[in-house]
């Protein structure tokens, strides 16, 4: 029975770690996209269609 609890504990810790990594990656990606969009808006007069 103790082996099952240890396995569940390891799985829970892994799930939390993966969740934190995904959260941080999402936040960083969002900031980069907003920054690049702001740069495009700032320099939109230089864009030739």
N, C-alpha and C positions, 0 to 999 in steps of 0.2 A: 504494500500500500504506500509506503514511503517513496518508492521509486516513481509512482504515478504523480505524487505531489511535487517531487523534484522536477519532473518533466514539465508539469503545468507551470511551475514557477519560471523555468527557463523559457518556455514559450511566451509567457506573459511579459517577461523582461525583453525578449526579442521583439515582440509586437510594439511595445512602448518605444524602443529604440528606433525601429523602422518608422513609426509614426512621427517621431520628433524629426528624423532626417527628412521625411517627405514634407513636413510643415516648414522647415527651414528652407528647403529647396524651393518650395512654392512662394514663400515670401521674397526670397532673393530674386527669383524669376520675375515676379510682379514689379519689384522696384526697378529692375533693369528695363523692362518693357515700358514702364512709365517714364523713365529717364530718356530712353531713346525716342519716345513719342514727343516729349517736350523739346528735345533737340530738333526734331523734324518741324514742329510748329514754329520754333524760333527761327529756323532758316528756310521757311517755306517760300520766301520771295526769290530764293536762289534756285529753286527747282523749276526746270523747264519741261513743259509737257509736250 
